[in-house]
Amino acid sequence: MSAVADDPVMCRAHGADDPRRPYALPTGRLFDVVVTSQRLGMETFDQLVRREMPLGPVMMDRRAQQIGVLPPSKSRDRFMGLAM
């Protein structure tokens, strides 16, 4: 993930101090971000795995009951085929 950071060295150092501490990264070049409710996110994750769709890291915020999915960027065309 540090490859997309404005300062990759600082990003890696930040993660080395505490890998669970958040670090803001720009999206769109290597991955996109989709945040949704926990319930919908779990179903989405299951469907992506079953259909062998592009899937990057997945984050879960239990307190906010939300899930963030980080699909590879430019995977929109593959997802649009599911809507048909």
N, C-alpha and C positions, 0 to 999 in steps of 0.2 A: 504494500500500500504506500510505502514511503516514496515510490517512484512518481506519484502524482502530486506530492507535497511541493510547495514553493521552495522549501528548504529541506531536502531529503535527510541531510545529516541531523538537523535539529529534530525532525520527526522521529528518526530512529532512536536518538538519545532520549526523547520524551517517552517513547515506548519502553526503553530499557529501564527507566526509573520506575514505572508502574504501567504494565501492559493493559490494565483495565481503565486507565484514565483516558477520557475522550481527547481526541485531537481532530480538529476540523480539517477536512480535505476537500479540494475542489472536485466536483463531479463532472461527468460528461466525456472526459478523455478516455479513461480506462473502465469506468463503471458509472452506473446511474444509481439513484436511490429511490426506493418506493417504501413509504411508511404507511402502515395501516393498523387497524385494530388487531388485537391479539387473536381473536377468533377468526377473522378473515385472513390474517397473516398465516396462521397455522394451516388453514385449508389451501391457501395459495401455495405455500411451501410444499404441501403434499402433492398438489396437482403438478407443480413444476418438476418434482422428482419423478412422479409416475410417467410424465410425458417426455422425460429426458430433455427438458428445456434448459436454456442457459441459466445458471444460478451461481452467484458469487457468495460471499459471506452473508450470514444472517445474524441480526442482532435482536435481542429481546429485552424490553424494558418492562419488567413485571409490575413495578409500581404504577407506571402510566398505562399498563396493559396495551402496549403497542409493539409491533414487530417491524424492523427495517430489513428489507431485502436489497442486496447490492448486485443486481444483474450486470453482466458485461455491457459496456456501452455499445451502441449500434445493434442491439439485439431486438429492437422494436419491430422490425419486419417479421421476425419469427413469431413474436407475440401477436401481431396483427392477424396472422394466419389462423389463430385460434378463435378469433372473434367471428369468423365467417361461418 
